[in-house]
Amino acid sequence: MEICFNLQDIRSAAEKFWQYYPRQKVFAFHGSMGAGKTTFVHALCDVKGVLDTVGSPTFSIINEYAWPGGKIFHIDLYRLKNEEDALRAGVEDTLYSGEICLVEWPDRAPGIFPPQTVSLQLEALNSQTRKITGPDSI
């Protein structure tokens, strides 16, 4: 799976993303600072019908949003040092909750993810264009 998009077309990219992964629950978003991870998660939540304010969970670690199909957990591991910190913060409980989990900076605690986690790479091609790549099938 590969989707290139301009920031003004991010909603369309998010719709395509959910078409690729209609049943998967846990998504690990890899990418450098400024690649657009939080912005893309926001678009994914919009497409799912989240009415809550979607913001970066950098300081809270986990944000929980309601959508018509259940809950979405938006998790940001940037401030964590290791898997022990993630376990103390309750991250593992959310990853195995059966709800959708959108995780930024998963490399901070790689050993706690379920085997069926979809690992994705998000990169900025220029100031307006992003590319997200992931497996074609799970």
C-alpha positions in Angstrom: 0.0 0.0 0.0 1.3 3.4 -0.9 -0.6 6.7 -0.9 0.9 10.0 -1.9 -1.2 13.1 -1.1 -1.1 16.8 -0.8 -2.3 18.2 2.5 -5.4 19.7 0.9 -6.4 16.1 -0.2 -5.7 14.5 3.2 -9.3 13.4 3.7 -9.3 11.5 0.5 -6.0 9.8 1.5 -7.6 8.8 4.8 -10.6 7.3 3.0 -8.2 5.2 0.9 -6.3 4.2 4.0 -9.5 2.8 5.6 -10.4 1.0 2.4 -7.0 -0.8 2.5 -7.4 -1.7 6.2 -11.1 -2.1 6.9 -10.7 -4.7 9.7 -7.3 -4.0 11.2 -7.2 -2.4 14.7 -3.7 -1.5 15.6 -1.6 0.9 13.4 2.0 1.9 14.2 2.9 5.2 12.4 6.7 5.6 11.9 8.1 8.8 10.7 10.4 11.7 11.5 9.3 14.8 13.5 7.2 16.9 11.2 6.3 14.0 8.8 2.6 14.6 9.5 1.7 11.7 11.7 -0.7 13.7 14.0 -2.2 15.5 11.0 -2.9 12.1 9.3 -4.4 10.6 12.5 -6.7 13.6 12.7 -7.9 12.9 9.1 -8.3 9.2 9.9 -10.5 10.1 12.9 -12.5 12.6 10.8 -13.3 9.9 8.2 -14.4 7.5 11.0 -16.9 10.2 12.3 -15.1 11.2 15.5 -16.9 14.3 16.9 -14.4 14.9 19.8 -11.6 17.3 19.3 -8.6 15.4 18.0 -5.3 16.6 19.4 -1.8 15.4 20.0 -1.5 13.1 23.0 2.1 14.0 23.4 1.6 14.9 27.1 -1.3 12.7 28.0 0.2 9.7 26.1 -3.3 8.3 25.3 -6.3 10.2 23.9 -9.6 8.3 23.6 -12.2 9.3 21.0 -15.7 8.0 20.4 -16.9 7.2 16.9 -20.0 5.4 15.7 -18.2 2.0 15.7 -16.7 2.2 19.2 -13.5 3.9 20.4 -10.3 5.1 18.8 -7.2 5.4 20.9 -4.6 7.9 19.7 -1.4 7.0 21.4 1.9 9.0 21.3 4.9 7.3 22.7 7.4 10.1 22.0 8.0 11.1 25.6 8.5 7.5 26.8 11.9 6.0 27.2 11.1 2.3 26.9 8.6 -0.5 27.1 8.4 -0.3 30.9 7.2 3.3 30.7 4.6 2.3 28.1 3.4 -0.5 30.4 3.1 1.9 33.3 1.1 4.3 31.2 -1.4 1.6 30.2 -0.5 1.5 26.6 -0.6 -2.3 26.3 -4.1 -2.4 27.7 -5.3 -0.2 24.9 -3.4 -2.1 22.2 -5.1 -5.3 23.2 -8.6 -3.7 23.8 -10.0 -4.7 20.4 -10.6 -1.0 19.6 -8.8 1.0 16.9 -5.4 2.2 18.1 -3.4 4.8 16.1 0.1 4.9 17.6 2.8 7.5 16.9 6.5 6.8 17.7 6.0 3.0 18.1 9.7 2.5 18.1 9.8 3.7 21.8 8.2 0.4 22.9 8.3 -2.1 20.0 7.9 -5.3 22.1 4.4 -4.5 23.4 2.5 -4.5 20.1 0.2 -7.3 19.0 1.5 -9.5 16.2 -1.2 -8.2 13.8 -0.1 -4.6 14.1 0.0 -2.7 10.8 3.4 -1.0 10.6 3.3 2.2 8.4 5.9 4.7 7.3 4.9 8.4 6.8 7.3 10.8 5.2 7.2 14.4 4.0 8.2 14.5 0.3 8.1 18.3 0.4 6.3 21.0 2.4 2.9 20.0 1.1 3.2 16.4 -0.1 3.3 13.3 2.1 3.6 9.6 1.4 2.4 6.8 3.6 3.5 3.2 2.9 2.5 0.0 4.5 1.9 -3.7 3.7 -0.6 -4.6 1.0 -2.1 -7.3 3.0 -2.2 -8.4 6.6 
